[in-house]
Amino acid sequence: MSLFLIVATQITAAARSELRWELAGVAVGAILLSIGLASLTVFLFRRRTSDFTLVYFSSFAILYATRLLFWQGIIRSIFPLEESSFNRIDLVIDCFIPVPFTLFLLQIVESRWKSALRWVLGAQLLFGVMRLFSTLLHIGEHAMSVTNNITVIGACALVGVYYIYGRPAQGTSRDVKITFAGVAIFALFAIETNLRDLRLIPSHRNTEPIGFLLFVCCLGYVATYRTLAKEESLLEINKELQIANQIQSSILPREVPQLAGLEIVARYLPMSAVAGDFYDFLVVDEKQIGILVADVTGHGVPAALIASMLKVAFAGQGAHADDPARVLGGLNRALCGKFEEHFVTAAYVFLDLEKFLLRYAGAGHPPLLLTGRTELPRKSESREIEANGLMLGLFPEATYSSVEIPLDAGARILLYTDGILESTNAAREEFGKSRLKTFLAASSSSASQLADALLLELRRWSSAERQRTQEDDITLLILDLIPAP
């Protein structure tokens, strides 16, 4: 009777020990699965990015957690699957689990290691496929398993050798250091597990999941740190763009000049927070005014900086505001040598409201459009006025010519940038000059109404109401000469 009690006690103790190990495995697997799913959720709900560090990390953690959970008898008893199905899932995961980790490394290592890691990735995929089919077809199954054990041991050993002897004395990034620390910890457990599988050391409890949990903690720290750092960087960039937008808004006229006999309407639609379009006025007296519209090539901050340079240069042209050719020549000399990859197109108009004269000069800019509105039913063809020289900022010795045109009371003048002409529809067809001229000639509304109607037509044309983004900066100035009572 006492012998029976002793045996029963030992069996109960063994069962309790086995249960504790299974519960520990379930707990570790649940933790890893939670970490992986949380990381994937963070990636899906964060800003759109090309950094897939979190995706590869979460995939790595989820795959290992799934395999670890399916190792446990408690979990297997919950799911109504045959033993062979669990074994196939375990096999597929075991064949390809190194792949997401290698992809993770590709995101964080220096550029000089990326080429070698791509070869490693290809070898992992090839070996995984070979091992999978070898096991499923029962061809060389034992040899492939042994090869896998030896490969894992060799890879772990090479990681340790590199970390001790091959890494540079300085300049290694923080991400790489922490990752290799985690790899080193996991490598010790992985080597022990694979030596046990090869029966080179005595068999005992599998402690590899503990090493993997520590490894995942290191990778999780790296992934989280990179994600937060990028988010902070994006927030800082957005803050700087807001400041740049405020600065650029300050260089544009706060309001249009008010001259008797002239109505000026301006519309400015940048495609992003900062833009390269620019317009400004030189008011000579109550009857004379100069108007500049310019377009810097490119977009964003570089174009906006050049536009601010143009503001300063234009302010210095007041002494000869009545001579468009001299104004553009002065702007060109002021801008030449200040930048290399950009240039500026510009149109300058000088209006003498007392003599009803228009003087115009251009620098590679779309032509001014002029419409007479003196005849009923207030419709007439739009006339192109073009006196173009070379773009500003490229050739210091460039010269410009101007034209002088008499105006009728009721004339309408349109100045604009090529963002209007180059607006495209879903078929990639441009709005074009002919449509703009037709729209301008057919309108009998006020300058303000015309400006709003034209911008609405451009939105319809470019399908902006269907969430297509604006493709270029748009600036529009409409000048109406108001007839005397």
C-alpha positions in Angstrom: 0.0 0.0 0.0 2.8 2.4 0.9 4.5 1.6 -2.4 1.3 2.5 -4.3 1.1 5.8 -2.5 4.7 6.6 -3.4 4.2 5.8 -7.0 0.9 7.8 -7.1 2.6 10.8 -5.5 5.4 10.7 -8.0 3.0 10.6 -10.9 1.0 13.5 -9.5 4.2 15.5 -9.0 5.3 14.8 -12.6 1.9 15.8 -13.9 1.9 19.0 -11.9 5.4 19.8 -13.2 4.3 19.1 -16.8 1.2 21.3 -16.3 3.3 24.2 -14.9 5.6 24.0 -18.0 2.6 24.0 -20.3 1.0 27.0 -18.5 4.3 28.8 -18.7 4.5 28.1 -22.4 0.9 29.3 -22.9 1.7 32.5 -20.9 4.9 33.2 -22.9 3.0 32.5 -26.2 0.1 34.8 -25.1 2.5 37.6 -24.3 4.4 37.3 -27.6 1.1 37.1 -29.5 -0.2 40.2 -27.7 3.1 42.1 -28.5 2.9 41.1 -32.1 -0.8 42.1 -32.5 -0.3 45.4 -30.7 2.6 46.3 -32.9 0.6 45.5 -36.1 -2.3 47.6 -34.8 0.0 50.6 -34.1 1.4 50.3 -37.7 -2.1 50.1 -39.2 -3.4 53.2 -37.3 -0.3 55.4 -37.7 0.6 57.8 -40.5 1.2 56.3 -43.9 4.9 55.4 -44.0 7.4 53.3 -46.0 9.1 52.1 -42.8 7.8 48.5 -42.3 9.9 47.8 -39.2 6.7 47.2 -37.1 5.2 44.9 -39.7 8.2 42.6 -39.8 8.6 42.7 -36.0 4.9 41.8 -35.5 5.1 39.0 -38.1 8.1 37.5 -36.4 6.5 37.6 -33.0 3.1 36.3 -34.1 4.6 33.4 -36.0 6.7 32.3 -33.1 3.9 32.8 -30.6 1.5 30.7 -32.8 4.1 27.9 -33.0 4.7 28.0 -29.3 1.0 27.9 -28.4 0.4 25.0 -30.7 3.2 23.1 -29.0 1.1 23.1 -25.8 -1.3 20.2 -25.2 -3.8 22.5 -23.5 -4.1 24.6 -26.7 -4.3 21.6 -29.0 -7.1 20.2 -27.0 -9.1 23.4 -27.5 -9.0 23.4 -31.4 -10.7 20.5 -33.2 -7.8 19.7 -35.5 -5.9 16.5 -36.1 -2.3 16.1 -34.9 -1.1 16.1 -38.5 -2.7 19.6 -39.1 -0.8 21.0 -36.0 2.4 19.4 -37.3 2.0 21.0 -40.8 1.4 24.4 -39.3 4.5 24.0 -37.1 6.5 22.9 -40.1 5.5 25.9 -42.3 6.3 28.3 -39.5 9.6 26.6 -38.7 10.6 26.8 -42.4 9.9 30.5 -42.9 10.2 32.2 -39.5 13.7 33.6 -40.2 12.3 35.6 -43.1 10.5 38.4 -41.2 13.5 38.8 -38.9 15.9 39.3 -41.9 13.4 41.8 -43.3 13.5 43.6 -40.0 17.3 43.7 -40.1 17.1 45.2 -43.6 15.2 48.1 -42.1 17.8 49.0 -39.5 21.3 48.0 -40.7 23.8 50.3 -42.5 23.6 50.4 -46.3 26.8 48.3 -46.7 25.1 45.3 -45.1 21.8 45.4 -47.1 23.2 43.6 -50.2 24.5 40.7 -48.1 21.2 40.5 -46.2 19.3 40.3 -49.4 21.3 37.2 -50.4 20.7 35.8 -47.0 16.9 36.4 -47.4 17.0 34.6 -50.8 18.8 31.6 -49.3 16.3 31.5 -46.4 13.4 31.4 -48.8 15.0 28.7 -51.0 16.0 26.5 -48.0 12.5 26.9 -46.5 10.8 25.8 -49.7 13.2 22.8 -50.0 12.7 21.8 -46.4 8.9 22.1 -46.7 8.7 19.8 -49.7 11.3 17.4 -48.3 9.2 16.9 -45.2 5.8 16.7 -47.0 7.2 14.2 -49.6 9.3 12.4 -47.1 12.4 12.7 -49.2 15.6 13.4 -47.3 13.6 14.5 -44.3 16.1 13.6 -41.7 19.0 15.2 -43.7 17.1 18.5 -44.1 16.3 18.5 -40.4 19.9 18.0 -39.4 21.0 20.6 -42.0 18.5 23.1 -40.4 19.9 22.4 -36.9 23.5 22.9 -38.1 22.6 26.0 -40.0 20.9 27.6 -37.0 24.0 26.8 -34.8 26.3 28.1 -37.4 24.3 31.3 -37.9 24.2 32.0 -34.1 27.9 31.4 -33.9 28.6 33.8 -36.8 26.4 36.4 -35.1 28.5 36.1 -31.9 31.8 36.3 -33.9 30.6 39.4 -35.7 29.3 41.1 -32.6 32.6 40.6 -30.8 35.2 41.0 -33.6 33.5 42.2 -36.8 31.5 45.3 -35.8 33.1 48.7 -36.1 34.6 50.3 -33.0 32.4 53.3 -33.3 29.5 54.5 -35.5 27.2 51.5 -35.0 23.7 52.7 -34.6 21.8 52.3 -31.3 19.2 50.1 -33.1 21.8 47.7 -34.3 23.5 47.4 -30.9 20.2 46.6 -29.1 19.2 44.2 -31.8 22.5 42.3 -31.6 22.3 42.2 -27.9 18.9 40.5 -28.2 20.3 38.2 -30.9 23.2 37.2 -28.7 20.8 36.3 -25.8 18.5 34.3 -28.1 21.5 32.6 -29.8 22.6 31.0 -26.5 19.1 29.4 -26.1 18.9 28.5 -29.8 22.3 26.8 -29.8 21.3 24.8 -26.7 18.0 23.7 -28.3 19.5 22.6 -31.6 22.3 20.7 -29.9 19.7 18.9 -27.9 17.8 18.1 -31.1 21.0 16.7 -32.5 21.4 14.7 -29.3 24.8 16.1 -28.6 23.7 17.2 -25.1 21.2 15.6 -22.6 17.5 16.2 -23.3 15.6 18.4 -20.8 12.9 21.1 -20.8 12.8 23.4 -23.8 13.9 26.9 -22.5 14.1 28.5 -26.0 10.9 30.5 -25.6 12.4 32.3 -22.6 15.3 33.4 -24.8 12.9 34.4 -27.6 10.8 36.5 -25.2 13.9 38.4 -24.2 14.9 38.7 -27.8 11.5 40.1 -28.8 11.7 42.6 -25.9 14.9 43.9 -27.5 13.3 44.0 -31.0 10.2 45.6 -29.6 12.2 48.4 -28.0 14.0 49.0 -31.3 10.7 49.0 -33.3 9.0 51.3 -30.8 11.9 53.7 -30.5 12.1 54.0 -34.3 8.3 54.5 -34.6 8.2 57.2 -31.9 11.3 58.9 -33.4 9.7 59.1 -36.8 6.5 60.4 -35.4 8.3 63.1 -33.5 10.3 63.9 -36.6 7.0 64.2 -38.6 5.5 66.4 -36.0 8.5 68.6 -36.0 8.4 68.8 -39.8 4.7 69.7 -39.7 5.4 72.4 -37.2 8.2 73.9 -39.3 5.9 73.7 -42.4 3.2 75.6 -40.4 5.8 78.3 -39.5 7.0 78.4 -43.2 3.4 78.8 -44.3 2.9 81.7 -41.9 6.1 83.3 -43.2 5.1 82.9 -46.8 1.7 84.3 -46.1 3.3 87.4 -44.8 5.3 88.0 -48.0 2.1 88.1 -50.1 0.0 91.3 -50.1 -2.5 91.3 -47.2 -5.0 93.2 -49.4 -5.1 94.4 -53.0 -4.5 98.1 -53.7 -7.6 100.3 -54.1 -7.3 102.6 -57.1 -10.1 104.7 -58.6 -11.2 103.1 -61.9 -9.6 99.7 -61.2 -10.8 96.6 -59.5 -8.3 94.0 -58.6 -9.2 90.5 -57.5 -6.5 88.0 -56.5 -6.8 84.2 -55.8 -3.9 82.1 -54.4 -4.2 78.3 -54.0 -1.0 76.6 -53.0 -0.9 72.8 -53.6 0.9 72.3 -50.2 1.7 74.1 -47.0 4.2 76.3 -48.8 4.4 77.1 -52.5 6.4 78.8 -55.2 3.8 81.1 -56.8 4.1 84.8 -55.9 2.4 88.1 -56.8 2.9 91.7 -55.6 2.1 95.3 -56.5 4.1 98.5 -56.9 1.8 101.5 -56.4 3.3 104.6 -58.0 0.4 107.0 -57.4 -3.4 107.1 -57.5 -3.4 106.4 -61.3 -0.3 104.2 -61.9 0.4 100.7 -60.6 2.7 97.8 -61.4 1.7 94.2 -60.9 3.9 91.1 -60.9 2.9 87.5 -61.1 5.7 84.9 -60.8 6.1 81.1 -60.6 9.1 79.4 -59.2 9.8 75.9 -60.6 9.3 73.1 -58.2 7.2 73.1 -55.0 7.6 73.2 -51.3 10.1 74.9 -49.1 12.9 75.5 -51.8 10.4 77.2 -54.1 9.0 79.3 -51.2 12.5 80.5 -50.2 13.1 81.7 -53.8 9.7 83.4 -53.8 10.7 85.3 -50.6 14.0 86.4 -52.4 11.8 87.6 -55.3 9.8 89.7 -52.9 12.9 91.5 -51.7 14.2 92.0 -55.3 10.8 93.3 -56.5 10.6 95.9 -53.8 13.8 97.5 -55.2 12.3 98.1 -58.6 10.1 101.0 -57.7 12.3 103.6 -59.3 11.4 102.3 -62.8 8.1 100.7 -62.1 6.7 102.1 -65.4 9.2 100.2 -67.5 8.3 96.4 -67.5 11.5 95.4 -69.4 13.7 97.1 -66.8 11.8 95.6 -63.9 12.3 92.1 -65.2 15.9 92.8 -66.1 16.5 94.0 -62.5 14.8 90.9 -61.0 16.9 88.7 -63.3 20.2 90.2 -62.2 19.1 90.0 -58.5 18.3 86.3 -58.7 21.1 85.0 -61.0 23.7 83.1 -59.0 21.5 82.6 -56.0 20.3 79.0 -56.9 21.2 76.3 -59.5 18.3 73.9 -60.0 15.5 76.4 -60.2 14.3 79.3 -62.3 11.4 81.7 -62.2 8.8 82.6 -64.9 7.2 86.0 -64.4 4.8 88.5 -66.0 4.8 92.2 -65.2 2.0 94.7 -66.0 2.1 98.4 -65.6 -1.2 100.2 -65.8 -1.6 104.0 -66.4 -5.3 104.6 -65.6 -5.1 108.2 -66.6 -3.9 107.5 -70.2 -5.6 104.1 -70.4 -2.3 102.4 -71.3 -1.0 98.9 -70.5 2.7 98.1 -70.7 3.6 94.4 -70.4 6.7 92.2 -70.4 7.1 88.5 -69.7 9.9 86.1 -68.7 8.9 82.6 -70.0 5.4 83.1 -68.5 2.0 82.2 -69.9 0.6 85.1 -72.0 -1.6 87.8 -70.5 -5.2 87.6 -71.6 -7.1 90.8 -72.5 -10.9 91.0 -73.0 -12.9 94.1 -74.0 -16.3 94.3 -72.3 -17.7 97.5 -73.9 -20.1 95.9 -76.4 -23.3 94.2 -75.6 -24.0 91.4 -74.8 -20.6 92.0 -73.0 -18.9 89.1 -74.8 -15.8 89.2 -77.0 -12.8 87.1 -77.8 -9.9 87.0 -75.4 -6.7 88.4 -76.8 -3.3 87.0 -76.0 -0.6 89.5 -75.1 2.9 87.9 -75.1 6.3 89.6 -74.9 8.4 86.8 -73.5 12.1 86.8 -72.7 14.2 84.2 -70.9 13.2 82.8 -67.5 14.6 84.7 -64.5 17.6 83.5 -62.6 19.5 81.6 -65.3 21.3 84.1 -67.6 22.7 87.4 -66.1 22.9 89.1 -69.4 19.3 88.3 -70.5 17.4 91.3 -71.8 13.6 91.8 -72.0 11.2 93.8 -74.2 7.8 95.2 -73.5 4.7 96.1 -75.4 2.4 99.0 -75.0 -1.3 98.6 -75.6 -4.1 101.2 -75.4 -7.1 100.1 -73.3 -10.8 100.7 -73.5 -12.9 101.5 -70.4 -14.4 98.2 -69.3 -11.4 96.1 -70.4 -10.6 93.0 -68.4 -7.0 91.7 -67.8 -6.2 88.2 -66.7 -2.8 87.3 -65.1 -2.2 83.7 -63.9 0.3 80.9 -63.4 0.5 77.7 -65.4 -1.2 75.7 -62.6 -4.5 76.8 -64.3 -3.4 75.7 -67.8 -1.9 72.4 -66.7 -4.8 71.2 -64.5 -5.6 67.7 -65.8 -8.7 65.7 -65.7 -9.0 61.9 -65.1 -8.0 61.3 -68.7 -4.8 63.4 -68.1 -6.1 66.0 -70.5 -5.0 69.6 -69.6 -7.4 72.4 -69.1 -5.4 74.4 -71.6 -5.3 77.9 -73.0 -8.3 77.6 -75.3 -10.7 76.6 -72.6 -9.4 79.4 -70.4 -9.9 82.0 -73.2 -13.4 80.7 -73.9 -14.4 80.8 -70.3 -13.1 84.3 -69.9 -14.8 85.6 -73.0 -18.1 84.1 -72.2 -18.3 85.5 -68.7 -20.3 88.7 -68.0 -20.0 88.5 -64.2 -17.9 90.7 -61.9 -14.2 90.0 -61.4 -14.8 88.4 -58.0 -17.5 86.1 -59.4 -15.4 85.2 -62.4 -12.5 84.2 -60.2 -14.6 82.0 -58.0 -16.4 80.5 -61.0 -13.1 79.7 -62.8 -11.6 78.0 -59.7 -14.8 76.0 -59.3 -14.6 75.0 -63.0 -11.0 73.9 -62.5 -12.0 71.8 -59.5 -14.7 70.1 -61.6 -12.2 69.6 -64.5 -9.5 68.1 -62.3 -12.0 66.0 -60.3 -10.9 67.5 -57.0 -14.3 66.8 -55.6 -13.4 63.1 -56.0 -10.4 63.5 -53.7 -7.8 64.0 -56.4 -5.1 66.3 -55.0 -4.1 69.6 -56.6 -1.1 69.1 -58.9 0.3 72.6 -59.0 0.1 76.0 -57.3 -2.5 78.3 -58.7 -2.4 82.1 -58.8 -5.0 84.2 -60.5 -5.3 88.0 -60.8 -8.2 89.7 -62.6 -8.0 93.4 -63.3 -11.1 95.3 -64.4 -11.0 98.8 -65.7 -14.2 100.4 -64.4 -15.8 102.9 -66.8 -16.4 106.4 -65.4 -20.1 107.1 -64.5 
